[in-house]
Amino acid sequence: MSATVQASTATHRPAAASSSHERYFHDFASALRYWREKRGLTQLKLSTESGISQRHISFLESGRSQPSREMILKLGMALDVPLRQRNVMLLAAGFAPAYQERSLSDPELRSVKQALDFMLRQQAPYPALVVDRLWNLVMPNEPAARMMKWLLGMPEQAPIPRDGQINVARLMLDPAGLRPFIPNWQDVCGDMLHWIQREAMSDGPGSEATRLLDELAAFDGIAGAMRAPNLDSRSLPFLPVILKKDNVSLNLFTTIATLGTPHDVTVHELRVESFFPADEATANWFKAMAEQGRPPGT
């Protein structure tokens, strides 16, 4: 493994080693009030959406009434609360979590793993990654692994760490990582941090998402890039990701897909990021890499 990848993974705590259900609220009342306000709903509107009386919602938010497990799950659905945070709401009210958080190696998630493998293979010869909600790398396809090794100067036979050992956001924004190879990194920065900020807002102070956001914001130049979006960029229907190394310039754009109607925290939080060529030269470079089994010119 290269020194760059080692530096990127050194401060990351794999998901398996972290607490599955960190508490971000002291009680259910504050959790309910937080999510109602975050969704921009009045108590009356939430009453209409959930079928629970406004008076009872008021009592729940003031702590005068205690919710049942079924009521918490009903409110979680009405407020479209992420599964992880529904578990947090249950814990805050003294109930056990309702949604499991399992590894993709779990036999019960075998079909999910097979579906992800299929999606990654179909994206070839172009790169694709499976990441979790904090952009920890779960699975890359072969073109993505080769591209990363090429950019980082890793030997072809070197493995790309998986299962959350690499944080893609950290690797892209770290001046010692991929950032020197991304000429438009400031534009990419704002888009990348949007996802982390959303998770941090959902989780609240002291969460793993908040700590990651603070770490990324501490990188040189990141805080300024967060405050100054580039409004003079070309009027494209997507954000381009430009990669440059030696005499090679690759122009890409990405799409992000999620798995529908999950009932497992891990599955709910997976993201499939697919890279597509934004010009013919980039498409030809990846096709040549697939034919040669290595990046062209190496």
Secondary structure, DSSP 8 states (H G I E B T S, - for coil): --HHHHHHHHT---GGGS-TT----SSHHHHHHHHHHHTT--HHHHHHHHS--HHHHHHHHHTSS---HHHHHHHHHHTT--HHHHHHHHHHTT---SSB---TTSGGGHHHHHHHHHHHHHHTTS-EEEE-TT-BEEEE-HHHHHHHHHHHT--TTS----TTSSBHHHHHH-TTTTGGG-TTHHHHHHHHHHHHHHHHHHH-TTSHHHHHHHHHHTSTTHHHHHH---TTS---SS--EEEEETTEEEEEEEEEE--SS--BHHHHT-EEEEEEESSHHHHHHHHHHHHHTS-TT-
